[in-house]
Amino acid sequence: MASILNYILTPSTKEEILPNKPLPLSKGGKHWIHITAENEQQLTLLFHKHKIHPLTIEDILNPSSRIKLEKFPNYIFFIYKGFHLEKNQLVSRNFNFILTKNQIISLTLDFRETISDLIENWKANHRILAQGYEFVVHKILDIETDHTLAIVQKIEEKIEHLEDQIFNNTRRLDISYVYSLRGSLQSMKKWLIQNKEVLEHVEAIQSSFFSDEADAFFRDVRDHSIKILELVDSNIESISSALEAHIAISSRKTNEIMKTLTIMTAIMLPMSLIAGIFGMNFKNIPSLDWEWGYFYSLVLMIGTGITMYLYFRFKRWF
């Protein structure tokens, strides 16, 4: 199990935040502070000197908070949603960012490998912060966007496997799993659209908080998001088409079975009629005492069945 990450990072140092240690005030230098929040009391103490609004803390502690960007007098707060695939289930996770003039605070409710790797390799990554804290934001969003693309591509492979199952007449197709997959993609599409809107809002306020240099990098993340959205749309359409094909193939098979059973019933009906006539319990039945009567009735039934079979073939009913 990964340890809780609470760090203050500057272009040259990395310092762990103690649970009872308040966040430092910005003094013209650049800071990146990452906090894994555990409870509201901890956040209230940490943000007391930064005048963070209580509603912001409430949004951070709520894992189902919608993706948003809010501008306050002394900071900007925005939520970006990342994705994780656990046992074929899509899990969404919020990334929370608070931006001030010279400081960025990132907050999550649990361990995030994206941020952990960035912090643990800070010696190699500290130059990112030296360029501007907006590049830290970009790095996190860029990694998460690439990770989301990998998830969508993995789902696409699963869809291709499902299509192979359908067109290879595999009978063990799990329809509930297919609908679950489509539902996950539809949820992802909704969240990706919101992510894209947040990125557009970030671009709109970049003159106040971000450098002009960073604008191109955020546009690149937005373009990747659009690419992922197009891929998600394509996958949703593929699943819908695959389901339609599965239903059509299943209906066709059912129709063929019903047609075969109907033809068999139609062939057997006159044969049953002949057997019924000769099997009636009357004393005076023509040819009842004829020594060849049994064989005659068999030949008559078989001949009738063959005649009907040939008639159906002539009509191309099967």
Secondary structure, 3 states (H helix, E strand, C coil): CCCCCEEEECCCCEEECCCCCCCCCCCCCCEEEEEECCCHHHHHHHHHHHCCCHHHHHHHHCCCCCCCEEECCCCEEEEEEEEEEECCEEEEEEEEEEECCCEEEEEECCCCHHHHHHHHCHHHHHHHHHHCHHHHHHHHHHHHHHHHHHHHHHHHHHHHHHHHHHHCCCCCCCHHHHHHHHHHHHHHHHHHHHHHHHHHHHHHCHHHHCCHHHHHHHHHHHHHHHHHHHHHHHHHHHHHHHHHHHHHHHHHHHHHHHHHHHHHHHHHHHHHHHHHHHCCCCCCCCCCCCCCHHHHHHHHHHHHHHHHHHHHHHCCCC
